[in-house]
Structures are given as C-alpha cells and as structure tokens.
C-alpha cells in the first residue's frame, strides 16, 4: 500500500481562468502550488500564450500534463455536450486532428507525455456512429503514439462499463483514462467509487472534483469544492493507495466565483488523506 502524497497535487490551469501565463503564475502562487495541467488550445490560438512553456519554466512552474478540446463544445446542457463534444461532430474533429502536430511540439517544449480530452459519449454498439467514433479515436491516438505521447480520456459522458468496453474494442496501447469522480456525478453516470474500481487498471491521471448528482441524466448535477459534495473521498483514496497509484492528483474547479479560495479549501480538506 502506497499512500498518496502532497507532491502529487496539481491544478487545472483553466480552473483559474487566466488571461496570460503571468496571470496563471500569479494565481498559482496565491494558492500556493507549483504544478499545473495546462490547457494547450490557448497556446495554439492566442499569441499571448505562445511562449508559455518557457515563461512557466522560468517561474518554477511544473507542467504535469496537457489538455486539448475540439473548440466547439457547448456545455449548456447534457444533451448539448453530447451533440457537440469530443469526436462526434465531424468538422471540429477534423480541426482537432489538424492540430496534432502542433500539440506534439508543445508537449515536447513542456516536457510532458500525457494529454487529456473528452472523447464524448460513446454510441451504442450497432449504431452507425459507433465504428466512426472508434476509428477517430484510434487515428488520434496513433498520431500521438508516433511521438510516444499518451491520450487520456476524461470520464463522465459514459458509464464506467461502457467506457471500459469501448477501450477494449479500440485497443490503442497509448490510450488511458483521466478519472474524474465529480464528472460521474455531474453527468449522472453512476457511483464514482464503483467507476474508479472498474477503470483503475487504465487510469493514468486523476482529477479531484466533487459534485452532487441531479438524479436525471438530462439535468446537470451541481459541482462543489472537494469534500463538499457526494464523492466518498476516504474510499477514493483508499482505493488509489491500495493500488499503489503514483500519478497526478489534479484539482479542477469549473464553477464558483472564487476558484483560488475553493482550491485552497480543497487542498485543506485533502490534506487528511495525503502524506
């Protein structure tokens, strides 16, 4: 049994809503924490972020992984994100695929091997889109594999069994899971602890996020800082420790008016589970 440690903690850059690398650095220092999962799309589109790998390095900020998205996601409702998220919409997927070379260059500059993203909801076996989505995921994973980079699928839009079966089908050796217990509740996709047990052999990174489920798959749950929702964190960390998990524990906070304070509260709560 290997207990989780404070050294595994990081923060999602997008949780801090920075408008520049300098703002990100300032907000990380407020927490304070020096490890971050970095959204890569701003580095592609916004000149302000172009030198972020070097600015963050010089400030002593360690980037632990990246995050990419198709750029067209609509989170106004669960139905909207099922239609617009991940690999399903054709033009956004093609645009995402066209950026892979640039993403890999960014990852080399940042010194990271893992990048996470939402692949979207998996169509049922027999649905005409099922094989299309599988092919798109295989293609994306293959292009990252050429540079020995790993693709981490965020949990949430599928039950754990569905995601596990889909990954068995795709069988891309560089495709893993970014497990987010809060997303399981926000999307009303089942008990996070049962999902963690199911997906544990595939998990390469964990997001620390809490929520309360709505009980209706067509209505969002409500996000909360870690320790203030329905995730059973003692059981969660027991499972990780018993599995000798050594990956990142990345705090994500996508709602709330004061994310810095919410992340501080989360770290204070999590300290009881971490050496």
Residue, then its C-alpha position, 0 to 999 in steps of 0.5 A: x500500500x502506497x499512500x498518496x502524497x502532497x507532491x502529487x497535487x496539481x491544478x487545472x490551469x483553466x480552473x483559474x481562468x487566466x488571461x496570460x501565463x503571468x496571470x496563471x503564475x500569479x494565481x498559482x502562487x496565491x494558492x500556493x502550488x507549483x504544478x499545473x495541467x495546462x490547457x494547450x488550445x490557448x497556446x495554439x490560438x492566442x499569441x499571448x500564450x505562445x511562449x508559455x512553456x518557457x515563461x512557466x519554466x522560468x517561474x518554477x512552474x511544473x507542467x504535469x500534463x496537457x489538455x486539448x478540446x475540439x473548440x466547439x463544445x457547448x456545455x449548456x446542457x447534457x444533451x448539448x455536450x453530447x451533440x457537440x463534444x469530443x469526436x462526434x461532430x465531424x468538422x471540429x474533429x477534423x480541426x482537432x486532428x489538424x492540430x496534432x502536430x502542433x500539440x506534439x511540439x508543445x508537449x515536447x517544449x513542456x516536457x510532458x507525455x500525457x494529454x487529456x480530452x473528452x472523447x464524448x459519449x460513446x454510441x451504442x454498439x450497432x449504431x452507425x456512429x459507433x465504428x466512426x467514433x472508434x476509428x477517430x479515436x484510434x487515428x488520434x491516438x496513433x498520431x500521438x503514439x508516433x511521438x510516444x505521447x499518451x491520450x487520456x480520456x476524461x470520464x463522465x459522458x459514459x458509464x464506467x462499463x461502457x467506457x471500459x468496453x469501448x477501450x477494449x474494442x479500440x485497443x490503442x496501447x497509448x490510450x488511458x483514462x483521466x478519472x474524474x469522480x465529480x464528472x460521474x456525478x455531474x453527468x449522472x453516470x453512476x457511483x464514482x467509487x464503483x467507476x474508479x474500481x472498474x477503470x483503475x487498471x487504465x487510469x493514468x491521471x486523476x482529477x479531484x472534483x466533487x459534485x452532487x448528482x441531479x438524479x436525471x441524466x438530462x439535468x446537470x448535477x451541481x459541482x462543489x469544492x472537494x469534500x463538499x459534495x457526494x464523492x466518498x473521498x476516504x474510499x477514493x483514496x483508499x482505493x488509489x493507495x491500495x493500488x499503489x497509484x503514483x500519478x497526478x492528483x489534479x484539482x479542477x474547479x469549473x464553477x464558483x466565483x472564487x476558484x483560488x479560495x475553493x482550491x485552497x479549501x480543497x487542498x485543506x480538506x485533502x490534506x487528511x488523506x495525503x502524506 
